[in-house]
């Protein structure tokens, strides 16, 4: 390549780690984002994502390897452009690809011959070719001939520091063979393992398959957990026993619901796309239904435990421990703790939360603050609900100073024998 300059559109949980890897590989990165707060943070050398350190950002920005900007015009000088913008669900539970559309429109105004455009945002099969390509071709350039277009899904596991981003095999599917080749040529400068695919559709499906696999199995184990409770069976013990089999079984664990930017979203994208072709995907839809039901199930279990103590849910003081969607991250996207909090408040419970990773939470327009966790806070609650099992939580301390604990993550498994007021999902 003539110049080692790339552009990344969207500097969030996907784009910023990707930008950091390109910087480490010796590239100059033009990072484009419309969020001025993010841009200001980066310009000051600060990171807002746990997977990228502020020390790294300071080094990249001060050495001009990372240039944060809101100006799409600067993308004219880059070899390749990665689109890493959010693709959440609408309130109607339909795919929201508006950010991809906006990014593609902005890129089309500055797109240059020979550039490679790589979509990393999760989309439905066919979106790269059927949605992104026509918008980018408003530039007057032909996709696959004048510029090259591919899909390469992000496969990040937030909070997992044992596997580096660059060590995750990179799937790349272009809209034609030359697009796959050009995208692979760019990404192989960062990723040691490149897996070329026959089409963009295939790469899009692979991404959805990965997370639909997880979603369906989480739905299965959540349904079994509800069944096991009615049968007075310890589901956690049953899972560990099944996992002792050295083949044919992969353990999944129940919880208060699902969360994050992929698992609650990707199966819905796949289901939505299938229904466009008149196909029923009842298996996937049932998993979605079960996982979305889990917050209500948690509340029902808490209500039953309070009833046993002669307390109604209404007016009870309830503390949620952990509002992030998983342990040791600050990400609250699609976190099951949020609907649990909302439903409890609708039932007129008094709800507060503690989460060292989320000191401030905006929920339905309200600004909530994490409470300081001490024995006074714990002892004043009618029930403490563990919704995220952060490794910094001292479960013994929590059990000792609480009158009732409902643990949705099996974090207190070693304490039940000595603390009968501790209950596990």
N, C-alpha and C positions, 0 to 999 in steps of 0.2 A: 504494500500500500504506500502511496506517495506521502500521506500525512497520517500520523497516529492521533487523530482527533475523532471523537465520537460524540453524539448527542443523546441525551436521555431525557425524555419528556415524562415528568412525574417523579418527584423525589420523595416518595413515601416509603412504605415498608418493603417494596420491591425495588424501586428505582434507586434509592440511596445505597443499599448494599451492592447493587450492580455497579453503580458509579464508583464506589470504593474499590471494587475488584479491578475495574479498568484503570483507575489511577495507580494501583499497585503494579499493574502490568506495564506501566510506562506511558499510558495514553493521557492526553489532555481531554477532559470531559466538559462539554457544555451542558450543564444541568438546567433544564427549563421547568419552571413550576409557576403556577398562577397565585400561589399562596405566599403573600408578602411576609407573613410571620415566619414561615419556614425559611425563605430566602434570607431574611435578616439574621436568623439564627445561624445559618451556615456561613454567612459572610463574617460573622463574629467568631467563627471557628468552633461552633457548638453543634453537637448532634442531638437529635430528638428521638433517636431510635436506638434501643439497647444493643442491637447487633452491630452497630458502627460506633466507635468511640469518638469522643470529642477531640482526643489527641490526634487521631487520624484525620478528622475533618480539618483541624487547625493546620496540620502539615500539608494536606492537599490544597487548601485554599491559599495559604501563604506562599506556596511554591507555584501557584497558578496552574496546578494540574486539574483542579476543580473550579469551574467558574459558574456560580449560581446566578441565574437570570430569569426574567420573565419575557425576554425578547426572542421570539421564534426566528427572527431574521438572522440570528447568529448561527442557525443550523445550516446555512448555505455552505459553510466551510468544512463540514464534517464528512467523514467517509460513510458512516452508518448512523441510523437513528433508531433507538429502542423506545417503544411506547410502553410505559409502565403506569398507567392511570387506573383509578378504581373502576370496577365493574360490579357494583352491588346489586341488590334486588330492590325493585320498587315496592311500595306498600301493597300493591296488588300481587306481589310475589312473581312478577315478571322480570326478565333481565333488563337492567338499566345500563345500556352501552353508550349513553349520551357523552360521557367523557372521552370515549374512543372516537366518537364522531367529531367532537370538538377538536381533539388533538389532530386527527387526520385532516380536517379542514385547514387548520393553522399550518400544518406541515406542507399541504398542497401548494400554499402560496409561496413557499421558499424552496421547494424540492428541486434538486439539481440532477442532471443526467449522470447515471452511474452510481448514485447513492443506493444504499441498502436500507430498507425500513423493516424493522423486526417488531412484531407485536408480541408483548409478553403478558398483557392483561388477559385474564380468563374470559373467554367468549364461547359462544355455542359453535358447534361444527359448521363450517362454511362461512363464518363471519369475516375471516381475513380476506378471502377472495370475493365474497359477495357484498360485504359492507365496507371494509377499509379500502379495497382496491379502487372501486369507482370514485370514491371521494378523493383519493390521492391522484387519480388520473385527471382531475380537474386542473391539474398543473399543466396539462397538455402533453404529459409524458405517458408512455404506455408501460403498464406494470408487467414485469417479466422480460421486458426488452430495453426500455430506456432507463428504468430503475428496477430494483429487485425487491421483492416483498416475501416475507416469511413469517411463520409463527413459531415462537420458541417459549414454551410456558415456564413461568417461574415455579420453582419447586422448593421454596424456602420453608424451613421449619423454625419459626420464631422461638427464641429462647434455647435452642439446641446448639450449644457451643462446641460440641464434640465433632460436628460435621461442618466443615467450611463450605461456603456457597460454591466456590470454584471446584470443589471435589464432588459435587452432585452432577452426574452425567447430564449433559445438555441436549435435549431433544430439539431438532430443527426440521421443520417441514416448510418448504417453499411452495409458491403457487406454480412454479415450474422447476425443472432440474437446475437451471442456471441460478435461480433465486436461492435454492437450497445450498448450492455450492458457494455463492457469494456470502451468504449469512454465516455458513460454517467457517469460511475463511476468516471472517472477522472475529467470531466468537472463540475460535481455537487459540487465539492470542491470550485468552483468559482461562478457558475451561480445558483441562487436559483430555477430558472424554467428551467427544461429540458423537451424537447418534443421529445421522441423517435419516429422514423419513420420506416416504414416497410423495407425500402431499401435506399441505397445511391442514387440511381436514383431519388427516390421521394424527397429526400432532395435537390438534385441538381436542380430538376424542381421547387421546392418551391422558391428557391433563384431567379431563372430566372423569375418566375411568378411575384414575388413581384415588381421587377424593370421593367418588361415589362408592367405591369399594369400602372405604373407611366409614362413610356415612351409613351404608347398609348394615355393616357389622356393628357399628355403635347402636343403631336402631334395634338390631337383634338382641344385643346384650342388655339394652335398657328394657326391652319387653320382657326378657327373661328375668331381669331383676325385679320387676313388678310381680311377675308370676311367683318367683321364689319367695318374696316377702309374704304372699298369701299362703304359701305352703310351709312357712316357718323354716326356710332353707337359707343358709348363708351363701349368697351368690358368689361372694369374693372367694370363699374356700373352694367352691365348685369350679370356678375359673382356674384357680391355681392348680387344682387337681388335674383338670383337663390339659393344662399347659405342660404337664409332666410328660405327655406323649411326645416322643421325639420327631414325629412327622404328622402331617395332615391337620394340624390345629395351630391357629395363630390367636393369641389372647387379645381380646378387647375388653374394656372395662366400662361399667355404667357410670353415670354421673347426672348432674342436674340439667343436662341438655347439651347442645353443641354450640360452638362459637368459633370466632376467627373469620378471616376473609375468604376462606376456601370451602371448608367442609359443609357449612350450612347453605352455601350458595351454588356450588358446582352441580350437585344433583338436580337442583331446580332448573338450571340452565339446560341440562341434558334432557330432563323431562319436558320442558317447554318446547325444545327443538323437535323432540320426537312427536309431540302432539301436533306440530305444524304439518307433519306427514301423515296424520291420522292414526298414529300408533298409541296404544295404551301401555304405560310403564307402571303397572300397579305395584310391582315389587319396590321400585324406587320411591313411588309416592307414599307407600305405607311406611317406609323408613323415615321419610320426612315428617309424616304425621306423628309417629312415635317420638321422635327426637324433639319436635316442637311441643309435644305434650308434657315433657319431663318437668319444666318449671311448675306447672300446675300440680303434678304428682308430688313434687317436693313440698309444696304448700299444703296439700292434703295430708301428707305424713306429719308435718309440723302441727297442723290443726288437731290431728288425732292425739299426738303426744301432749299438747296443751290441754285437751279435753280430759285426758286421764288425770291431770292435776287440778281439774275443776276450773280451768281458765278458758275463756273464749278467745278467738283470734282477734276479735275487735278490742282495741285498747291495749293489747299485749305489746311489750317492748321487745323488739327483735333486732339482733345485730347480725349483719352479713359479714363474714370474714372472707375477703377476696372478691372483688368485682371484675377483675380481669378474666378473660375467657379461659385461660389456662395458667398453670403454675409458673411463677418467676418471669412473667412478662407484664408490660404495662398496657397491653392492647385490650380494649373493651368492645371491639367490634363484634356484634352478634353475641355478646356474652350472655349466658343464661341467667346470670345474676340480675340483669336489668329487668327482664319480664317478671322475675320473682319479686323484685322490689316494687314494681308497678302494681302487680296483682295484690300484694300484701297491703299496700297503701290504699288500694281500692276497697279492700275489706276493713279499712280503718285501723290497721295495726300501726304502731309507731316504729318506723324502720330507720336504722342508721347503719353505717358501714365502716369497716376498717380495711385499708389496703395500702401498704407502704409503696406499692408501685403506681397507685392511682390516688395521689393526694387530693385531686380535684376532679369532680365528675359532673358533666353537664347532662342532665336527664330531663327530657320533655321541657326544655327551656329553663330548668332550675339549675342552679349551681350548688352542688353538694360537696361537703368536705369530709375527708377521712378522719375518723375519731381516733384519739390517742388510746392505744390499747393498754389498759392497766386493770388491776383487780377490781377497782371501783366500777369501771365500765362493765366488765364482765358480770359482776355480782348484781348489777342493777337490771340485767336483762331477764326476760322470761324465757327466752330461748336464743342460743347462739347457733347460727347456721354456717357451716364451713362450705363455701361455694367455690373456692379456689385454694388448693393445698400448697400455698407458697412455702418454700423450704425454710423460710425464716420464722414461720409460725412455731411457737413452743406449745405443742398440743397438750402436754401434761399441765402446763400453767393454765391453759384455757380450760381444761377439764376440772382442775382443782378449784377454780374460782367462778365457775358457771353452775347454775342450778339445772340447766337442761341444754344438751348439745345435740344437734342433728348434723351429722357429717356426710356430705354427699360425695366425698372423694376417697373414703377409706383411709384417711390420714391418721385416725385414732385407733387403728386396728389392734394395737398392742395395749390399749388402755381399758378396753371394755370390761374386762374381768374385775378390775379394781374400781371402776367408776360406772356404776349401773345406770346413771343418768345420761350416759353418752350412747347415742344410737347412730347406727350407720345405715345408709341407703340400702 
